[in-house]
Amino acid sequence: MSIQVVIMFKVQDFDQFKSAFTGAERFRTEAGLTAEGYRNLDDPNSAVVIGTAPTKEAFVSFFSSEAQQERMKNAGLTEPPSVTFIEAI
């Protein structure tokens, strides 16, 4: 059974973040993850990603990898992202 994850990002420039997010799709796919990105309409420098992972462990492994940390750094984050794991009820 897969899990969902909601990630909140504060960014310097939303377009920079969007470009980095879009460019990393193949890495997410290789890790078995899917994700949709959104812009917070009340805060233009805030992005929300809602994704699906096969397991929490698979997500954590991908998200904490050196390569993903570098991609997030290049995306212009201004603070560490907030990650929430959810499951259907």
C-alpha positions in Angstrom: 0.0 0.0 0.0 1.4 3.4 -0.9 1.5 6.5 1.3 0.9 10.2 0.5 3.2 13.0 1.5 2.6 16.7 1.7 5.7 18.9 1.5 5.7 22.6 2.1 8.6 24.7 0.7 9.6 28.3 1.2 11.5 29.5 -1.8 13.4 32.6 -3.0 11.8 32.5 -6.4 8.9 30.3 -7.4 9.9 30.1 -11.0 13.3 28.8 -10.0 11.7 26.2 -7.8 9.2 25.2 -10.5 12.0 24.7 -13.0 14.0 22.5 -10.6 10.9 20.5 -9.6 9.9 19.9 -13.2 13.5 19.0 -14.1 13.7 16.3 -11.3 10.7 14.3 -12.5 12.8 11.4 -13.9 14.6 11.0 -10.5 11.2 10.8 -8.7 10.0 8.3 -11.3 13.1 6.2 -10.9 12.5 6.1 -7.1 8.9 5.0 -7.6 7.5 8.4 -6.5 4.9 10.6 -8.2 4.3 14.2 -7.3 2.2 17.3 -8.2 3.5 20.8 -7.5 1.3 23.7 -6.5 1.8 27.4 -5.7 0.3 28.8 -2.5 -1.9 31.6 -3.8 -1.7 33.5 -0.5 2.1 33.3 -0.4 3.8 33.4 -3.9 7.1 32.2 -2.4 5.6 29.1 -1.0 5.2 25.8 -2.9 3.3 22.7 -1.9 4.1 19.3 -3.3 1.6 16.4 -2.9 3.1 13.1 -3.7 2.8 9.3 -3.5 5.5 6.9 -2.5 5.5 3.1 -2.2 6.5 3.4 1.5 7.5 6.0 4.0 11.0 4.5 4.0 11.3 4.8 0.2 10.4 8.5 0.4 12.8 9.2 3.2 15.6 7.4 1.3 15.0 9.5 -1.8 14.4 12.8 0.0 17.5 12.5 2.2 19.8 11.4 -0.6 22.8 13.7 -1.3 21.5 14.2 -4.9 18.0 15.3 -3.7 19.5 17.6 -1.1 21.6 19.2 -3.8 18.6 19.6 -6.1 16.6 21.3 -3.3 19.5 23.6 -2.6 19.6 24.6 -6.3 15.8 25.1 -6.2 16.4 28.1 -3.9 14.8 27.0 -0.7 15.0 29.6 2.1 14.4 27.1 5.0 14.1 23.4 5.5 10.9 21.9 4.0 8.0 20.7 6.2 7.1 17.1 5.4 3.8 15.4 6.5 2.9 11.8 5.8 -0.7 11.0 5.3 -2.8 7.9 4.5 -6.4 7.6 3.4 -9.0 6.9 6.1 
